[in-house]
Amino acid sequence: PYHTSKLSGDMWVQELLTGHPDCICCELGMCKEIFVQLIEELREIGVTLRSHVLL
């Protein structure tokens, strides 16, 4: 099975961040380090909580 997580939203993202590195790459199309950098840069320019997405 490709998608095996029963989680969604923030809990799904946390599972990706703490799980196997290949999983986050497969699901998001970028490695963990790039995703974390993207979140940091979004915070720096003032992007905050919107539509139930936690940054």
Rosetta constraint file for C-alpha pairs under 8 A:
AtomPair CA 5 CA 12 HARMONIC 7.44 0.50
AtomPair CA 7 CA 11 HARMONIC 5.99 0.50
AtomPair CA 7 CA 12 HARMONIC 4.96 0.50
AtomPair CA 8 CA 12 HARMONIC 4.63 0.50
AtomPair CA 8 CA 13 HARMONIC 7.68 0.50
AtomPair CA 9 CA 13 HARMONIC 6.49 0.50
AtomPair CA 9 CA 52 HARMONIC 7.97 0.50
AtomPair CA 9 CA 53 HARMONIC 7.32 0.50
AtomPair CA 10 CA 14 HARMONIC 6.16 0.50
AtomPair CA 10 CA 53 HARMONIC 7.07 0.50
AtomPair CA 10 CA 54 HARMONIC 6.67 0.50
AtomPair CA 11 CA 15 HARMONIC 6.16 0.50
AtomPair CA 12 CA 16 HARMONIC 6.28 0.50
AtomPair CA 13 CA 17 HARMONIC 6.17 0.50
AtomPair CA 14 CA 18 HARMONIC 6.21 0.50
AtomPair CA 15 CA 19 HARMONIC 5.73 0.50
AtomPair CA 16 CA 20 HARMONIC 7.34 0.50
AtomPair CA 16 CA 21 HARMONIC 7.89 0.50
AtomPair CA 16 CA 23 HARMONIC 6.52 0.50
AtomPair CA 16 CA 24 HARMONIC 5.21 0.50
AtomPair CA 17 CA 21 HARMONIC 7.90 0.50
AtomPair CA 17 CA 24 HARMONIC 6.88 0.50
AtomPair CA 17 CA 32 HARMONIC 6.53 0.50
AtomPair CA 19 CA 23 HARMONIC 7.07 0.50
AtomPair CA 19 CA 24 HARMONIC 7.75 0.50
AtomPair CA 20 CA 24 HARMONIC 7.30 0.50
AtomPair CA 21 CA 25 HARMONIC 6.55 0.50
AtomPair CA 21 CA 31 HARMONIC 7.04 0.50
AtomPair CA 21 CA 32 HARMONIC 6.91 0.50
AtomPair CA 22 CA 26 HARMONIC 6.06 0.50
AtomPair CA 22 CA 31 HARMONIC 7.89 0.50
AtomPair CA 23 CA 27 HARMONIC 6.08 0.50
AtomPair CA 24 CA 28 HARMONIC 5.71 0.50
AtomPair CA 24 CA 29 HARMONIC 7.34 0.50
AtomPair CA 24 CA 30 HARMONIC 7.02 0.50
AtomPair CA 24 CA 31 HARMONIC 6.33 0.50
AtomPair CA 24 CA 32 HARMONIC 6.46 0.50
AtomPair CA 25 CA 29 HARMONIC 4.86 0.50
AtomPair CA 25 CA 30 HARMONIC 4.74 0.50
AtomPair CA 25 CA 31 HARMONIC 4.85 0.50
AtomPair CA 25 CA 32 HARMONIC 7.17 0.50
AtomPair CA 26 CA 30 HARMONIC 7.58 0.50
AtomPair CA 30 CA 34 HARMONIC 6.24 0.50
AtomPair CA 30 CA 35 HARMONIC 6.45 0.50
AtomPair CA 31 CA 35 HARMONIC 6.37 0.50
AtomPair CA 32 CA 36 HARMONIC 6.12 0.50
AtomPair CA 33 CA 37 HARMONIC 6.15 0.50
AtomPair CA 34 CA 38 HARMONIC 6.10 0.50
AtomPair CA 35 CA 39 HARMONIC 6.33 0.50
AtomPair CA 36 CA 40 HARMONIC 6.25 0.50
AtomPair CA 37 CA 41 HARMONIC 6.17 0.50
AtomPair CA 38 CA 42 HARMONIC 6.16 0.50
AtomPair CA 39 CA 43 HARMONIC 6.24 0.50
AtomPair CA 39 CA 55 HARMONIC 6.26 0.50
AtomPair CA 40 CA 44 HARMONIC 6.23 0.50
AtomPair CA 41 CA 45 HARMONIC 6.45 0.50
AtomPair CA 42 CA 46 HARMONIC 6.45 0.50
AtomPair CA 42 CA 47 HARMONIC 5.28 0.50
AtomPair CA 42 CA 48 HARMONIC 7.97 0.50
AtomPair CA 43 CA 47 HARMONIC 5.19 0.50
AtomPair CA 43 CA 48 HARMONIC 6.58 0.50
AtomPair CA 43 CA 55 HARMONIC 7.12 0.50
AtomPair CA 47 CA 55 HARMONIC 7.94 0.50
AtomPair CA 48 CA 54 HARMONIC 7.51 0.50
AtomPair CA 48 CA 55 HARMONIC 6.34 0.50
AtomPair CA 49 CA 53 HARMONIC 5.77 0.50
AtomPair CA 49 CA 54 HARMONIC 5.32 0.50
AtomPair CA 49 CA 55 HARMONIC 6.30 0.50
AtomPair CA 50 CA 54 HARMONIC 7.42 0.50
